[in-house]
Amino acid sequence: MQKEKPSHLKINNRVFWQNHNPLVIIFCLVALSLVMLEKNQYLLSLSSFLAILFYLFWQQKRYPWLFLLVLGPLLLWLIQTWYFQDLRDLGAFYSNLKGRVVKNSGTYGIIKIGRQSVLWIAMPPSLTLGQNVNLSGWIQPLKEPPNSFSFDFSAYLRSQTVFKGIKVENYQLLPTHNLRFYFFSYWQTQAISPFLNFLLWNDKTNLEIKNQLNELNLGYLLNGTMLINIYYLKRFRNKVFGSKPSLNTITQVLFTSLFLGYLYLAAFPWFLVRFTIAQVLNLVIRQRHWNWNRQTRSFVILYSLYFINARFILQSGVWYLVIVGIFFTSNDFKMRGLRKWTWHLARSFGLFCPLEIIFNYRLNFIAPFLFLGLLPWFQFLNGFVFFAWWWPKTTNLWTFLSNITQWLLDLSTKLSWSWNFGSGLIVCFVVYFWGLWKIKGAESWKSNKWVLILTIASLILALSWAKISLETESFWMLNVGNGSSFLYVNKFKNTVIIYDCGSGPGFSPKIMGDFLKFKGLNHIDYLFISHFHLDHYNGLEHVQKLATVKNLITNEYVGNLAWTHKGIQMIGWKLDKVKDYNDTSLIILLILKNNTILLVGDLTKVGEANHLENPHFLYVIGNIKIDLLQLGHHGSKNSSSEAFLNLVNPRMIFISAGLKNNHQFPDAETIKILNKMRIPFVSTHIKINWVWNLTKNQLKSFY
């Protein structure tokens, strides 16, 4: 007797196997090709397009309409990009540009000028949403990130169809008449708690709580609990008023009106727009009695989002929705009670944790349990805020609730256990999810044991790839502008040494910490801070959150300035009584097996002269070959005297300086001296980052 195919896989009397749903395959391939195209990964993008063509050719007779699923998103992508990305006016100065404020985060804003959204850096916090303004300023391209491993703010803006910025010279407020402006003008006159603003409008000025949630890998908690509350409120309304047609209609209209009003005032946040579209499409599908399974409905909803914003696939959250659409939309497992919840927790851990590693390079193993623990509290806050925001004189109440939330997050931070896995091999992650997909659709995992073995092996390789691909012994200079961040790594000795972890103006202080995540480094044997200028240590707090610092040594250290660790010698020198604080920089000499590196911080010519009078310094430096010198004070003309360079006589020089910086580092006079002495040098103002592979004696730049 022929086995009957499961009825929940039917779509309009056509059977789509779970392991071969063309909606899933085409969406993933189209999304992957466009994402790779946006990231300038042309080879991977071309490979995805070729895979699409192969699949269309293979399935053309069975599903002749599939080409529409490819052509539609591509056309929408091109049309929206052409419509919003008009870059012909870059570098031009414009006056009397009339626009409307659509976002003001306190640190930056977005203003609508005609059909285009434009970034306004350092928008005054006093400007209200909906405010009309008259601008004069320079149109500029979006600033690209200094590193591939740091947060790409420009990519985030492009996903919101923002392709350029404006450097505002002056602005004038214009008469404004719209509901959003009137509401927020009144709102700003009230003594509103910042915590209330954070809950109600997702206001980022209350950054401490938001940052803590992100560090716990729970950044989605606030939006997620809001959606859960809306869902339960909708079910409650249906249960109470569903049997009373007149009241049901009235409450439906009231509920919908209030929801749409909130959407308008909140400037249509994307997660709520997505939720609204999902609800509308589900309602249409039910009323039309289309026999679509839940997986198909999920991907039809994702396809519909292309019509709102075709660039939504650039957001990392889309791939979480894809995973939910593939693995959480079937009734394969009829479990109950504790076994059911154990299975759901294990399934969520096995699916979402790899995604966290792909996008954040780091995993908080306790995050699923913290989510379950914090969910009721944030559900209460999200529900309570919509009923209590209008109460007068409740500042003390919201301060009390904020303190409780802060205490819960502090406790969660103490309980969390995180690990930096680094940048994994994407191909291995793809094989891992493919293997889970195959096993999920099988009647028994035993019939797919080789697939199971391949799935486990690919996950192990993906998680260990950062360690495998790491150079055996290397020295890194990171692009931090007019700052200082240097790193020595020995893979087989499991040794990490950092010299400074700061960033200059206009650069994120998190760059060194982000690099540790990117390379899967979880401990630091020695962290040296040359001196306490912000551009040399402002990333210290972030580094300490992401890795265990075993020894922290600064220019205020009192004791013997000599250390040995696994055959690596470190010798230090410093000056105490000097006029220029830069000359108190802690100098570190790294004596490795085959190389020596001298790091001098912001040492000036005066400090160099003082060290040249130190017999111990003269003896050590004069009797050793220096392979690499970090040039003092970013290549300033007040550093690097010829006498000092003659003594050190390095084979190579590293200069940490920003591109087109206000101080014009490295100085032309310093470069002239280096050329005169025929000392080769590299600088972060010429290329992005630099790494010296000490094993192969290779120097290369990387992004």
PLY file of the C-alpha trace (Angstrom):
ply
format ascii 1.0
element vertex 703
property float x
property float y
property float z
element edge 702
property int vertex1
property int vertex2
end_header
0.00 0.00 0.00
1.41 3.40 -1.00
2.19 5.69 1.90
0.01 8.80 1.95
1.83 12.11 1.84
1.28 14.41 4.83
-1.68 16.72 4.31
-0.08 19.67 6.06
2.42 19.97 3.21
-0.23 20.67 0.56
-0.50 24.05 -1.11
-3.56 24.33 -3.34
-3.49 20.55 -4.01
0.20 20.72 -4.96
2.60 18.89 -2.69
5.80 20.56 -1.54
8.12 18.33 0.39
9.53 19.98 3.52
13.07 19.22 2.38
12.39 20.63 -1.05
10.18 23.70 -0.70
11.05 25.98 -3.67
9.96 29.08 -1.75
12.64 28.40 0.85
15.39 27.58 -1.63
14.74 30.52 -3.96
14.39 33.04 -1.13
17.65 31.94 0.52
19.59 31.95 -2.76
18.24 35.36 -3.86
18.87 36.87 -0.44
22.39 35.42 -0.27
23.28 36.69 -3.75
22.07 40.23 -2.99
23.80 40.34 0.40
27.09 39.21 -1.14
26.65 41.77 -3.93
26.17 44.54 -1.34
29.32 43.41 0.47
31.31 43.42 -2.80
31.78 39.65 -2.62
31.23 39.31 -6.35
32.44 35.71 -6.68
30.04 34.44 -4.00
27.24 36.55 -5.45
27.85 35.13 -8.91
27.91 31.60 -7.48
24.52 32.18 -5.87
23.07 33.52 -9.12
24.39 30.47 -10.99
22.80 28.21 -8.37
19.50 30.05 -8.93
19.71 29.53 -12.70
20.51 25.85 -12.23
17.57 25.39 -9.87
15.18 27.23 -12.22
16.31 25.07 -15.15
15.90 21.93 -13.04
12.40 22.82 -11.80
11.01 24.71 -14.82
8.51 22.00 -15.77
7.28 21.28 -12.25
7.09 24.90 -11.08
7.06 27.19 -14.15
6.22 30.26 -12.04
9.46 30.11 -10.02
11.21 32.67 -12.22
8.77 35.30 -10.88
10.11 34.68 -7.37
13.57 35.56 -8.67
12.70 38.35 -11.07
10.38 40.17 -8.63
12.88 40.72 -5.78
15.70 41.59 -8.18
13.59 44.22 -9.98
12.38 45.68 -6.68
15.98 45.82 -5.41
17.16 47.64 -8.54
14.18 50.02 -8.63
14.42 50.99 -4.95
18.19 51.36 -5.16
17.87 53.58 -8.24
15.02 55.57 -6.67
16.75 56.31 -3.37
20.46 56.13 -4.28
21.05 59.34 -6.23
24.73 60.05 -5.62
25.26 62.64 -8.33
25.34 65.51 -5.81
28.13 64.14 -3.59
30.59 66.85 -2.59
28.23 69.67 -3.57
27.13 72.49 -1.26
23.43 73.18 -1.05
21.48 75.93 0.66
17.76 76.14 1.41
17.25 72.39 1.48
13.84 71.74 2.97
13.44 68.51 4.91
11.61 66.78 7.73
13.12 65.01 10.75
12.19 61.32 10.70
14.65 60.07 13.35
16.68 61.65 16.15
18.69 59.23 18.27
20.51 61.90 20.25
23.83 61.23 18.47
22.69 61.24 14.86
19.50 61.83 12.92
17.84 61.07 9.61
16.10 63.75 7.63
13.81 63.31 4.64
14.71 65.63 1.75
12.35 65.05 -1.13
12.32 61.32 -1.84
15.67 60.66 -0.19
16.59 59.96 3.43
19.85 61.64 4.45
22.06 61.10 7.51
22.57 64.17 9.70
25.51 63.51 11.99
25.35 65.29 15.35
21.74 66.33 14.87
20.74 68.60 17.79
18.80 66.48 20.35
16.28 69.30 20.69
14.88 68.71 17.19
11.49 66.99 17.34
10.27 64.16 15.13
8.23 65.59 12.28
9.91 69.01 12.51
10.38 70.83 9.19
13.81 72.44 8.77
15.72 74.49 6.22
19.31 73.26 5.81
22.54 74.47 4.28
25.48 72.11 4.04
27.72 69.71 2.14
26.40 66.42 0.77
28.83 63.65 1.70
29.09 59.88 1.11
28.51 57.58 4.06
31.67 56.89 6.03
32.82 53.33 5.52
33.82 51.36 8.65
37.56 51.23 9.45
37.46 47.45 9.80
35.46 44.51 8.51
35.09 43.08 12.02
33.50 46.16 13.60
29.86 47.22 13.44
29.14 48.54 9.94
26.98 51.60 10.56
26.92 52.53 6.88
25.55 49.07 5.96
22.83 49.52 8.57
21.93 52.89 7.05
21.84 51.45 3.53
19.43 48.78 4.74
17.20 51.70 5.76
17.60 53.22 2.24
19.96 55.95 3.52
22.84 56.34 1.05
24.44 59.69 1.90
24.88 62.25 4.64
24.94 65.99 5.04
27.44 68.10 6.94
25.17 70.89 8.12
26.60 74.40 8.21
23.42 76.00 9.57
19.73 75.26 9.80
16.48 77.07 10.47
13.24 75.75 11.91
10.22 76.04 9.63
6.53 76.16 10.55
5.34 72.59 11.01
1.82 71.22 11.06
1.57 67.46 11.49
0.29 65.19 14.25
3.66 63.59 15.03
5.30 66.97 15.57
2.46 68.23 17.80
2.51 65.07 19.91
6.26 64.98 20.51
6.42 68.75 21.09
3.96 68.23 23.93
5.79 65.08 25.06
9.10 66.93 25.42
7.51 69.56 27.67
6.61 66.90 30.23
8.95 65.54 32.90
9.20 62.14 31.23
11.50 59.47 32.61
14.23 58.34 30.17
13.31 54.76 31.03
9.72 55.42 29.95
11.00 56.85 26.65
13.15 53.76 26.21
10.23 51.37 26.70
7.61 53.31 24.76
9.63 54.68 21.84
12.80 52.55 21.99
14.72 55.76 22.68
18.46 54.96 22.49
19.48 57.79 24.84
19.08 55.30 27.69
22.06 53.40 26.32
23.20 51.55 29.45
20.27 49.13 29.54
20.32 48.74 25.75
24.07 48.04 25.76
23.73 45.49 28.55
21.02 43.64 26.64
23.26 43.56 23.56
26.23 42.29 25.58
24.02 39.49 26.92
22.97 38.62 23.34
19.44 39.68 24.30
19.09 42.83 22.20
15.89 41.44 20.68
14.19 41.06 24.08
12.46 44.45 24.17
10.95 44.23 20.68
10.18 40.55 21.09
8.19 41.00 24.29
6.21 43.83 22.68
5.20 41.52 19.83
4.30 38.74 22.28
2.10 41.13 24.27
0.35 42.35 21.11
-0.27 38.74 20.10
-1.74 37.79 23.49
-3.82 40.97 23.60
-5.24 40.08 20.21
-6.07 36.54 21.37
-7.66 37.91 24.55
-9.85 40.27 22.49
-10.93 37.45 20.20
-11.78 35.20 23.15
-13.81 37.84 25.03
-15.56 39.57 22.15
-15.40 36.95 19.40
-18.88 35.60 20.14
-20.44 39.10 20.13
-20.39 40.42 16.53
-21.17 44.06 17.31
-18.65 44.36 20.15
-16.14 42.35 18.15
-16.30 44.87 15.30
-16.06 47.88 17.63
-13.07 46.48 19.55
-11.39 45.41 16.31
-11.69 48.93 14.89
-10.52 50.46 18.19
-7.59 48.04 18.52
-6.52 48.58 14.91
-6.82 52.39 15.15
-4.71 52.55 18.32
-2.10 50.24 16.82
-1.86 52.22 13.57
-1.68 55.46 15.58
1.25 54.09 17.57
2.94 52.96 14.35
2.63 56.48 12.95
3.95 58.19 16.08
6.85 55.72 16.38
7.79 56.41 12.71
6.86 52.88 11.63
9.54 50.73 13.30
10.48 47.88 10.99
9.77 45.02 13.40
6.20 46.26 13.92
5.66 46.81 10.20
6.80 43.23 9.59
4.44 41.97 12.30
1.53 43.94 10.83
2.10 42.54 7.34
2.28 39.01 8.77
-1.04 39.46 10.56
-2.76 40.89 7.47
-1.50 38.11 5.19
-2.46 35.40 7.69
-5.94 36.90 7.87
-6.25 36.90 4.07
-4.99 33.31 3.82
-7.54 32.12 6.38
-10.44 33.99 4.81
-9.57 32.71 1.34
-9.23 29.16 2.75
-5.90 28.61 1.03
-4.47 25.29 2.16
-0.93 26.56 2.74
1.31 25.03 5.35
2.96 27.28 7.91
6.35 27.12 6.27
4.93 28.43 3.01
3.01 31.17 4.79
6.18 32.29 6.58
8.11 32.66 3.33
5.20 34.32 1.50
5.32 36.93 4.29
9.07 37.33 3.81
8.60 37.78 0.06
5.94 40.44 0.69
8.46 42.51 2.66
10.36 43.13 -0.59
7.52 45.44 -1.63
7.99 47.57 1.50
11.78 47.68 1.49
13.72 45.38 -0.81
16.90 46.05 1.17
15.49 44.50 4.36
17.51 41.34 3.64
20.68 43.24 4.62
19.53 43.05 8.24
20.87 40.11 10.22
17.46 39.57 11.81
16.12 38.30 8.47
18.14 35.09 8.79
16.60 34.42 12.20
13.19 34.66 10.51
14.40 32.28 7.80
15.47 29.73 10.44
12.11 30.11 12.21
10.31 29.68 8.89
12.21 26.48 8.10
12.44 24.72 11.46
9.59 26.06 13.60
6.62 25.71 11.25
5.70 22.04 11.40
3.99 19.66 13.80
6.47 16.82 13.40
6.92 16.38 17.14
3.81 15.73 19.21
5.43 16.21 22.61
3.88 17.38 25.84
4.99 18.73 29.22
8.63 18.90 30.27
9.77 16.85 27.29
8.21 19.39 24.92
9.89 22.38 26.56
13.22 20.54 26.77
13.01 19.79 23.05
12.11 23.40 22.17
15.00 24.73 24.27
17.48 22.28 22.71
16.21 23.06 19.20
16.45 26.82 19.78
19.97 26.44 21.18
21.11 24.35 18.21
19.65 26.76 15.64
20.03 30.26 17.03
23.40 29.90 18.76
25.27 29.29 15.47
23.56 32.39 14.06
24.79 34.40 17.06
28.32 33.21 16.33
28.01 34.07 12.63
26.89 37.65 13.28
28.54 38.44 16.65
31.52 36.00 16.71
30.59 35.36 20.34
28.11 33.20 22.21
26.54 33.61 25.62
25.75 30.04 26.66
23.32 31.19 29.35
21.37 33.51 27.01
18.44 31.10 26.38
17.95 30.66 30.13
18.34 34.40 30.76
15.72 35.01 28.08
13.24 32.74 29.86
14.05 34.39 33.20
13.81 38.00 32.00
10.87 37.47 29.63
8.09 37.83 32.29
9.60 41.05 33.63
9.93 42.68 30.23
6.46 41.47 29.29
5.16 43.22 32.38
7.08 46.40 31.53
5.91 46.42 27.92
2.31 45.84 28.95
2.37 48.27 31.86
3.90 51.12 29.87
0.95 51.27 27.46
-1.53 51.53 30.32
0.43 53.84 32.61
2.43 56.24 30.40
-0.20 58.98 30.70
-0.35 58.91 34.51
0.81 62.27 35.96
3.78 62.56 38.30
5.03 58.99 37.91
8.73 59.80 37.54
9.56 58.08 40.84
7.66 54.97 39.75
9.61 54.68 36.48
12.88 55.33 38.32
12.00 52.47 40.66
11.20 50.15 37.73
14.42 51.24 35.99
16.46 50.37 39.09
14.87 46.91 39.27
15.61 46.34 35.59
19.19 47.48 36.07
19.59 45.12 39.04
18.22 42.19 37.03
20.58 42.94 34.14
23.57 43.28 36.49
22.68 39.91 38.00
22.30 38.40 34.54
25.73 39.76 33.59
27.28 38.03 36.60
25.54 34.75 35.76
26.36 34.83 32.04
29.14 32.77 30.54
30.33 33.91 27.11
32.99 32.69 24.72
34.58 34.26 21.65
34.45 31.73 18.80
35.68 34.09 16.11
34.78 34.28 12.46
33.68 30.83 11.32
33.70 29.35 7.84
30.32 30.29 6.35
30.28 27.26 4.06
30.48 24.98 7.09
27.56 26.76 8.76
25.53 26.36 5.55
26.30 22.62 5.52
25.33 22.42 9.20
21.89 23.99 8.64
21.40 21.87 5.49
22.17 18.75 7.52
19.65 19.71 10.20
17.09 20.32 7.48
17.69 16.85 6.02
17.55 15.16 9.43
14.38 17.06 10.35
12.50 15.74 7.32
13.70 12.15 7.77
11.62 9.50 9.48
14.61 8.47 11.58
18.05 9.95 12.08
19.51 6.46 11.71
18.62 6.49 8.02
20.72 9.65 7.67
23.63 8.81 9.94
26.21 10.03 7.41
24.33 13.31 7.13
24.38 13.52 10.94
28.14 12.90 11.00
28.68 15.54 8.30
26.49 18.00 10.22
28.43 17.56 13.45
31.81 17.70 11.67
30.87 20.89 9.79
29.79 22.58 13.03
33.05 21.62 14.77
35.07 22.93 11.81
33.05 26.16 11.67
33.52 26.83 15.39
37.26 26.10 15.32
38.02 27.82 12.01
39.16 31.08 13.64
41.82 29.17 15.60
42.82 27.03 12.63
43.21 30.00 10.28
45.08 32.15 12.81
48.73 32.76 12.01
51.19 30.76 14.11
52.95 33.91 15.38
51.90 37.41 14.39
51.96 41.06 15.34
48.98 43.30 14.48
48.49 47.06 14.11
44.80 47.98 14.02
43.33 50.96 12.23
42.15 53.18 15.10
42.90 56.61 13.59
45.10 58.77 15.77
45.11 56.11 18.44
47.17 53.11 19.44
46.18 49.42 19.41
48.83 46.71 18.94
48.55 42.98 19.48
50.97 40.04 19.58
49.58 36.49 19.23
51.37 33.13 19.42
48.90 30.37 18.60
50.86 27.33 19.78
52.07 28.99 22.97
48.50 30.26 23.54
49.92 33.70 24.29
48.31 37.09 23.70
50.02 40.40 24.51
48.37 43.80 23.92
50.11 47.13 23.87
47.49 49.90 24.18
43.85 49.50 23.23
42.71 52.99 22.35
41.09 54.73 19.40
41.35 58.25 18.07
38.53 60.77 17.50
35.87 59.50 15.10
36.75 55.84 15.72
34.92 53.41 17.97
36.70 52.57 21.24
35.48 49.00 20.78
37.80 48.15 17.88
40.32 46.13 19.90
37.54 44.23 21.69
35.80 43.54 18.39
39.07 42.21 16.96
39.43 39.81 19.92
35.93 38.50 19.17
36.70 38.25 15.46
39.81 36.14 16.08
38.29 34.04 18.86
40.72 35.25 21.55
39.44 34.87 25.10
42.38 35.73 27.32
45.21 38.27 27.43
48.40 37.32 29.21
49.79 40.86 29.41
48.00 44.11 28.61
50.29 47.15 28.64
48.89 50.70 28.72
51.61 53.15 27.70
49.90 56.14 29.36
46.43 57.40 30.20
45.51 59.46 27.18
42.12 58.38 25.84
43.46 57.42 22.42
45.62 54.80 24.14
43.23 53.22 26.64
39.56 54.12 25.91
38.88 50.56 24.74
40.13 48.98 27.98
36.71 48.52 29.57
35.33 46.80 26.48
38.38 44.52 26.25
38.00 43.49 29.89
34.35 42.56 29.26
35.24 40.33 26.33
38.43 38.64 27.54
40.20 37.69 30.75
43.12 40.04 31.41
45.66 38.21 33.54
48.18 41.04 33.95
47.39 44.74 33.48
50.50 46.94 33.55
50.46 50.72 33.06
52.95 53.57 33.24
52.00 53.90 36.91
53.35 50.41 37.65
55.81 50.24 40.53
58.22 47.34 40.51
60.68 45.48 38.35
59.99 46.30 34.69
60.92 42.88 33.36
58.70 39.88 32.75
59.04 36.44 31.17
56.22 34.32 29.83
56.63 31.00 27.98
60.05 31.97 26.64
59.00 35.53 25.70
60.96 38.29 27.45
59.41 41.72 28.08
61.54 44.63 29.27
60.13 48.03 30.15
61.34 51.59 30.76
59.52 54.73 31.83
60.18 58.29 32.96
58.49 59.80 36.01
59.45 63.46 36.38
58.94 65.10 32.99
57.01 68.14 31.77
55.17 66.45 28.90
52.87 63.63 30.02
53.50 61.87 26.70
57.07 61.22 27.86
55.79 59.09 30.75
54.84 56.48 28.16
55.75 52.96 29.18
58.27 51.57 26.63
58.08 47.82 26.09
60.65 45.65 24.33
59.34 42.22 23.23
62.13 39.70 22.78
60.73 36.75 20.86
62.41 33.62 19.57
63.44 35.10 16.23
62.32 38.74 16.39
62.33 41.79 18.62
59.70 44.54 18.76
60.06 47.96 20.42
56.89 49.86 21.41
57.28 53.47 22.61
53.76 54.93 22.94
53.70 58.73 22.56
57.35 59.30 23.40
58.60 62.70 22.16
62.15 63.80 21.26
62.64 65.11 24.80
61.72 61.74 26.27
63.91 59.97 23.74
66.87 62.13 24.80
66.27 61.20 28.45
66.21 57.51 27.63
69.39 57.90 25.58
71.07 58.97 28.82
69.92 55.76 30.55
72.84 53.25 30.57
70.53 50.25 30.88
68.44 51.38 27.90
71.57 52.08 25.84
73.08 48.70 26.70
69.97 46.61 25.92
68.96 48.43 22.72
72.54 48.81 21.54
73.23 45.06 21.82
70.12 43.70 20.16
68.71 43.87 16.64
65.32 45.61 16.57
63.12 44.15 13.85
60.09 46.39 14.36
59.66 49.84 15.91
56.36 51.49 16.68
56.96 55.14 15.79
56.32 57.53 18.68
53.29 59.82 18.89
51.70 58.69 15.59
54.60 60.05 13.54
54.54 63.57 14.98
57.38 65.94 14.08
58.05 66.25 17.82
59.03 62.58 18.00
61.55 60.21 16.42
64.85 62.07 16.49
67.63 60.89 14.22
69.78 60.02 17.24
67.07 57.73 18.61
66.44 56.12 15.22
70.19 55.59 14.72
70.41 53.73 18.03
67.34 51.55 17.42
68.06 51.05 13.70
64.87 49.03 13.03
64.23 46.85 10.00
60.62 48.08 9.81
58.47 50.82 11.35
54.75 50.79 12.18
52.90 54.13 12.29
49.40 54.31 13.76
47.72 57.40 12.31
44.32 58.26 10.85
43.56 59.06 7.23
43.14 62.84 6.62
43.38 63.58 10.36
43.41 67.12 11.74
46.99 66.81 13.06
48.32 65.68 9.66
49.99 62.61 11.23
52.41 61.25 10.22
54.17 64.55 9.72
55.93 65.21 6.40
59.15 66.05 8.27
59.12 62.66 10.01
58.49 60.84 6.72
61.39 62.76 5.18
63.72 61.55 7.95
62.60 57.93 7.48
63.17 58.12 3.74
66.55 59.74 4.29
67.57 56.90 6.63
66.05 54.34 4.22
63.89 52.75 6.90
60.80 51.09 5.39
57.53 51.89 7.13
53.79 51.19 6.91
50.98 53.30 8.28
47.27 52.89 8.93
46.68 56.18 7.12
47.84 54.48 3.89
46.20 51.07 4.32
43.56 49.83 6.73
45.20 47.38 9.18
48.56 45.67 9.13
49.72 42.24 10.26
53.27 40.95 10.33
53.39 37.17 10.09
56.50 36.48 12.14
56.70 32.82 11.13
56.78 33.52 7.38
58.27 37.02 7.75
55.38 38.40 5.65
53.78 41.81 5.95
50.28 42.39 4.60
47.34 44.72 5.04
43.81 43.55 5.75
40.38 45.13 6.08
0 1
1 2
2 3
3 4
4 5
5 6
6 7
7 8
8 9
9 10
10 11
11 12
12 13
13 14
14 15
15 16
16 17
17 18
18 19
19 20
20 21
21 22
22 23
23 24
24 25
25 26
26 27
27 28
28 29
29 30
30 31
31 32
32 33
33 34
34 35
35 36
36 37
37 38
38 39
39 40
40 41
41 42
42 43
43 44
44 45
45 46
46 47
47 48
48 49
49 50
50 51
51 52
52 53
53 54
54 55
55 56
56 57
57 58
58 59
59 60
60 61
61 62
62 63
63 64
64 65
65 66
66 67
67 68
68 69
69 70
70 71
71 72
72 73
73 74
74 75
75 76
76 77
77 78
78 79
79 80
80 81
81 82
82 83
83 84
84 85
85 86
86 87
87 88
88 89
89 90
90 91
91 92
92 93
93 94
94 95
95 96
96 97
97 98
98 99
99 100
100 101
101 102
102 103
103 104
104 105
105 106
106 107
107 108
108 109
109 110
110 111
111 112
112 113
113 114
114 115
115 116
116 117
117 118
118 119
119 120
120 121
121 122
122 123
123 124
124 125
125 126
126 127
127 128
128 129
129 130
130 131
131 132
132 133
133 134
134 135
135 136
136 137
137 138
138 139
139 140
140 141
141 142
142 143
143 144
144 145
145 146
146 147
147 148
148 149
149 150
150 151
151 152
152 153
153 154
154 155
155 156
156 157
157 158
158 159
159 160
160 161
161 162
162 163
163 164
164 165
165 166
166 167
167 168
168 169
169 170
170 171
171 172
172 173
173 174
174 175
175 176
176 177
177 178
178 179
179 180
180 181
181 182
182 183
183 184
184 185
185 186
186 187
187 188
188 189
189 190
190 191
191 192
192 193
193 194
194 195
195 196
196 197
197 198
198 199
199 200
200 201
201 202
202 203
203 204
204 205
205 206
206 207
207 208
208 209
209 210
210 211
211 212
212 213
213 214
214 215
215 216
216 217
217 218
218 219
219 220
220 221
221 222
222 223
223 224
224 225
225 226
226 227
227 228
228 229
229 230
230 231
231 232
232 233
233 234
234 235
235 236
236 237
237 238
238 239
239 240
240 241
241 242
242 243
243 244
244 245
245 246
246 247
247 248
248 249
249 250
250 251
251 252
252 253
253 254
254 255
255 256
256 257
257 258
258 259
259 260
260 261
261 262
262 263
263 264
264 265
265 266
266 267
267 268
268 269
269 270
270 271
271 272
272 273
273 274
274 275
275 276
276 277
277 278
278 279
279 280
280 281
281 282
282 283
283 284
284 285
285 286
286 287
287 288
288 289
289 290
290 291
291 292
292 293
293 294
294 295
295 296
296 297
297 298
298 299
299 300
300 301
301 302
302 303
303 304
304 305
305 306
306 307
307 308
308 309
309 310
310 311
311 312
312 313
313 314
314 315
315 316
316 317
317 318
318 319
319 320
320 321
321 322
322 323
323 324
324 325
325 326
326 327
327 328
328 329
329 330
330 331
331 332
332 333
333 334
334 335
335 336
336 337
337 338
338 339
339 340
340 341
341 342
342 343
343 344
344 345
345 346
346 347
347 348
348 349
349 350
350 351
351 352
352 353
353 354
354 355
355 356
356 357
357 358
358 359
359 360
360 361
361 362
362 363
363 364
364 365
365 366
366 367
367 368
368 369
369 370
370 371
371 372
372 373
373 374
374 375
375 376
376 377
377 378
378 379
379 380
380 381
381 382
382 383
383 384
384 385
385 386
386 387
387 388
388 389
389 390
390 391
391 392
392 393
393 394
394 395
395 396
396 397
397 398
398 399
399 400
400 401
401 402
402 403
403 404
404 405
405 406
406 407
407 408
408 409
409 410
410 411
411 412
412 413
413 414
414 415
415 416
416 417
417 418
418 419
419 420
420 421
421 422
422 423
423 424
424 425
425 426
426 427
427 428
428 429
429 430
430 431
431 432
432 433
433 434
434 435
435 436
436 437
437 438
438 439
439 440
440 441
441 442
442 443
443 444
444 445
445 446
446 447
447 448
448 449
449 450
450 451
451 452
452 453
453 454
454 455
455 456
456 457
457 458
458 459
459 460
460 461
461 462
462 463
463 464
464 465
465 466
466 467
467 468
468 469
469 470
470 471
471 472
472 473
473 474
474 475
475 476
476 477
477 478
478 479
479 480
480 481
481 482
482 483
483 484
484 485
485 486
486 487
487 488
488 489
489 490
490 491
491 492
492 493
493 494
494 495
495 496
496 497
497 498
498 499
499 500
500 501
501 502
502 503
503 504
504 505
505 506
506 507
507 508
508 509
509 510
510 511
511 512
512 513
513 514
514 515
515 516
516 517
517 518
518 519
519 520
520 521
521 522
522 523
523 524
524 525
525 526
526 527
527 528
528 529
529 530
530 531
531 532
532 533
533 534
534 535
535 536
536 537
537 538
538 539
539 540
540 541
541 542
542 543
543 544
544 545
545 546
546 547
547 548
548 549
549 550
550 551
551 552
552 553
553 554
554 555
555 556
556 557
557 558
558 559
559 560
560 561
561 562
562 563
563 564
564 565
565 566
566 567
567 568
568 569
569 570
570 571
571 572
572 573
573 574
574 575
575 576
576 577
577 578
578 579
579 580
580 581
581 582
582 583
583 584
584 585
585 586
586 587
587 588
588 589
589 590
590 591
591 592
592 593
593 594
594 595
595 596
596 597
597 598
598 599
599 600
600 601
601 602
602 603
603 604
604 605
605 606
606 607
607 608
608 609
609 610
610 611
611 612
612 613
613 614
614 615
615 616
616 617
617 618
618 619
619 620
620 621
621 622
622 623
623 624
624 625
625 626
626 627
627 628
628 629
629 630
630 631
631 632
632 633
633 634
634 635
635 636
636 637
637 638
638 639
639 640
640 641
641 642
642 643
643 644
644 645
645 646
646 647
647 648
648 649
649 650
650 651
651 652
652 653
653 654
654 655
655 656
656 657
657 658
658 659
659 660
660 661
661 662
662 663
663 664
664 665
665 666
666 667
667 668
668 669
669 670
670 671
671 672
672 673
673 674
674 675
675 676
676 677
677 678
678 679
679 680
680 681
681 682
682 683
683 684
684 685
685 686
686 687
687 688
688 689
689 690
690 691
691 692
692 693
693 694
694 695
695 696
696 697
697 698
698 699
699 700
700 701
701 702
